[in-house]
């Protein structure tokens, strides 16, 4: 009975953490900050900012590379955020890494 109650508490906490992750934001940058990408804890891209100075019609590939790099950095940070939040919840359970 005690185990069921603990499991229900953990499920409730996990649902709360999942909901909170949707409100947390991280940012990835490239080109020294001329390209910025914001992502939430659910790995959804929320916004892209590009400084005008970096937009060169003669070198679109550089801009594409910077957007890609900033997006990947933001997504990595988002995954780290989620892993940290959920890891804190499951730390005492003795579950193998990556299970949740």
C-alpha positions, 0 to 999 in steps of 0.5 A: 500500500505504501509503495502504491502511494509513493508511486502515485506521488512520483507520477504526480511530481513527474506530471508537474515537472513535465508541465513546468518544462514547457514554461522553461526556456533555454537559448542557443547562439552562434556567430558570437551571438548574432544568431539566437534560438530559444527552445522550451523544455519540451524541445519546441523552438520558440523563436529565432533572432538574427542580427541584420548585419549577418544577413548577406545575400551572397553568403546564405550558407553561412547564415544557414550554418549559424541557424543550424548550430544555434538550434542544435545548441538550444535543443541540447540545452533543453534536453539537459534541462529536462534530464536534470529536472527528471533526474532529480525526481528519480535519483533515489529510486536506483533506476538505470540512467536513461530509463526515464 
